[in-house]
Amino acid sequence: VWDMYSDCDFDFVTDQDMGTGGTEECDFFNREHTFPRSWFGNDQSLPIFADAFHVVPSDKKVNGIRGNLAFGEVNSTNYESNNGSQRGSSALSGPTGDVFEPTDEFKGDIARGLFYVATRYEDLISNWETNDSDGDSMLDGSSNKVFEQWALDMLYNWHINDPVSEKEIIRNDAIFDHQNNRN
C-alpha cells in the first residue's frame, strides 16, 4: 500500500481498517480524502467521494491526526509521523489554526491531486468554501481560482519541487483504466 503520510508496510485487505484499532501508526490503513469530505459537504452521491485521484490509502492514525486540516507548511510541530509528515502551526501567513504538511516526497502528488479536484469539480467547488472552517482557510469561494493565494503559491511550489514520479504515472494510468479520466 502506497501511504503518503507514514512509513508503514501495509498489505491490501489484511491491514485494511475494519472499524477497530488504528491507535498506533502502522496498525491499519483506511481511505484518506486529501480534499476532506467535510469540505465538499460529505455528499456521498458526488463522484468526488470515491474519486481515486484524491482518495488515497493512509495510515489510520495519521489520517485521523490530519483530519480536515488545510495543507500547509509547519512552523512549530505538535505531531510528526514515521515518514516526517507534520501537524502544527503554520509557517505561512493565511491559514487559520493548525495545518498538515506531508513529507517532501509527496508534496507534488498532493498538490496535483488538489489541482485536479479544482478542475474536475469547478462547477461545484465555489459553493464549498463555508462547509468547513479548515476548508474556508484554503478555499477562496470561486470556481476559477478556487484556492486562496497563499495556497496556490504553496501548491504550485510543491508541484515544481516534487516532479511527477514513475510511481505516480503508474498509479494515474491505473486510475484511468478504472475511472476513464486523467489527472
RALIN-V195159 format. One record per helix or strand of 3 or more residues. SS is the DSSP state (H for helix, E for strand). FROM is the first residue (numbers start at 1). TO is the last residue. If there is no record, write none. Layout:
BEGIN
<<SS,FROM,TO> <SS,FROM,TO>>
END
This chain:
BEGIN
<<E,29,33> <H,37,40> <H,47,50> <E,55,59> <H,60,66> <E,74,80> <E,86,90> <E,98,101> <H,104,120> <H,125,127> <H,129,131> <H,133,138> <H,149,161> <H,166,179>>
END
